[in-house]
Structures are given as C-alpha cells and as structure tokens.
C-alpha cells in the first residue's frame, strides 16, 4: 500500500548530462551536478501545494561503497535521514571512517549498513524511503526466483 502523501512517479532524465568537469566530482566519482539538480527538482515538484512536505525525507544509497556519492547528498539539504548500504563490510567500515571525519548538520542522520539492495527488509521499513539511488554497481542483482 502506498503512503497517502507519496505518489508513484517515474523519473525521465535529460537526454544528456554535461561532462564531469568539476574537479570535486571527478575526484570523488560522484554524480554530475546537473543530475543532482534534475533529481531534486523532480522530487520537490512532486510535493503538491495541498499536501505538506513529509516531516522527514529519507534517501537510500544502494551500493554506496565508501560513501563518496552518499556524502554529496548531505550538501543539498533535502534529506533528514541518509542511509548507505553496501554488501562489503570493508566498504561500510571505510564509509564510517570518513563519516567520523566529516561535519554533518545535526538535523541530518547519516548511517551506513552492510546489506544488499535485493534484501532490504531488515535494513529499512516499508514505505520509509523517498529516494533510492544506485551509482555504478559492480554487483549483479538477481531475484530469489532467478534460475540459470
């Protein structure tokens, strides 16, 4: 069942995004700034004037690795809760080490968990996530019904 304040919509991305010329984004292997702008504009336009913005917005970053792209979402001041998941305990340890050295606003809760995108039931509550992102992943996803 869909949350009453949320609508299922699909996102169409612009035909092309500018190249990654920003040295910060090139160095961190994050998303290009135009993609952040497009996704956030889409998310914010989905909130109708008659419906107040949910008090909390949650972002789930699947395959977050050491969290480099995950941390970039903090700077956009859109999410109160940011969760990064990765199947590698080593990557989650690296993300948590970076998190300890970062300044994060008190209003934002950031956490990293070992987990897989195809098994979210123990990681997040149903209907609690407003945006799911998954950068370039090196892990194939198969349903539990996959047969070779």
Secondary structure as UniProt FT lines:
FT   TURN            4..5
FT   HELIX           23..28
FT   HELIX           33..45
FT   TURN            49..50
FT   STRAND          58..62
FT   TURN            65..66
FT   HELIX           68..74
FT   TURN            75..77
FT   STRAND          81..86
FT   HELIX           89..101
FT   TURN            106..107
FT   STRAND          109..114
FT   TURN            117..118
FT   TURN            121..123
FT   TURN            126..127
FT   STRAND          131..133
FT   TURN            144..145
//
